[in-house]
Amino acid sequence: QVQLVESGGGLVQAGGSLRLSCAASVSIFTFNAMGWYRQVPGKQRELVATITSGGSTNYADSVKGRFTISKDNAKKTVYLQMNGLKPEDTAVYYCKLTSWSHRDFWGQGTQVTVSS
């Protein structure tokens, strides 16, 4: 059973930084893609950033240059470093890991609130 535990969310002022972590209960070599998504009430969940097992990254235009996704295979953890936070970044952030058999696993979500 794959379990993902997210942490690092919180309240921060605009311009501040947070680092989100997504710790997996199994080796992340199990997964060919890992990503962060976010959702605000009343809106669809949207992609923020992804990273492949080979280390290729992809970002939503709204976060390019401010957010960085990374992974630590030894710690079985995926990170999202968020700098230059804006009020519009306020959302619940979820990590998603996709296995080589194309099965998705989601974390429970962590709230990020950016005050103006």
N, C-alpha and C positions, 0 to 999 in steps of 0.2 A: 504494500500500500504506500503510494507516494504521498507525502505530506510536505506542504510548503508553508513556512512561517515567515511572515513579513514583519519588519520593524523599521523604525526610523522616522515615522511620520510625526507631525506635530504642528504647532503654531509658530509662524515666523513672520517677521516684517518683510515688506517688499524690499527686494534687493538682497535678501539673505540667502542662506544655503541650507540644504538638508541632504542627507545621504540615506536612501532607502536600501534595505537589505532583504533578500529573499533566500532563506536557508532551506535547502532540500534535504529530505530524509534519506535520499539515495544519491549515488554518484551522478553528477550532472553530465557525465559522458553518456548517460542513458538518453539524453535529450539532444536533438539536432538543432533546436531553436529555443531561445529564451527571450522573453520580452516583458515590458512594462506597459500597462494600459491604465487609463483613468476614466472615471465616470462622475458626472455631476447629476443631481436629481433631475429627472425629466428629460435627460439626454442619453444618447447611445454611448456605450463604452467605446473609447477611441484609443488607437495605438499611439504610444509615446515613443518607444524605442525598442529595437530588437537587436539581438546578437546571435550569431550562429555558433555551432560548435567549433568552427574554424576561426571565429573571431571577427567575422564581417559584421558591421553594424549598420543600422538604418534608423533614421530619426524623423519624427513629424516635423514639418516646416516650422511649426510654432515653437519648437524647443531647440532647434539646431543652434549650435554655438553656446548654449546655456547648460544643457544636460549631457551627461556622459554615462553610457551603459558599459558595464564591465563584468567580468566573472572571475571567480577564483575556484579553479577545479578542486584544489586540495581541501578548501573549506566548504565545498558544495554550495556555494553562495553566488547569487547574482546581485549586482549593485546598480543603483541609479543615483549618480551624483547630480544634484540639482543646484545650480548657481543662478544668481540674478533672478530670483523668483518674483513672479508677478501675481497680483490678485487673481488673474484669470487662470492661474495654475491650480487654484483651489479645487480639490476633487478627492475622491477616494481612489487610491492607486492600488492596482492589482498586478501581481506578477503571474505570468503564464509560461509554463514550460511544455514544449511539444516533443513527444517521444519520436524515435525513429519509425515507430508504427503509426504515427500521425494521431496519437491520442493526446488531448490537451489536459493539463492539470493547472488548476487555478489556486492562488493563495486566497486568504480570507479578506484581504484589503487593509489598507492603512490610510487614515485620514491625513491629508495635507491641507492646511489652512494658511493662506497668505494674506496678511492684513495690509491695508494701504496706509 
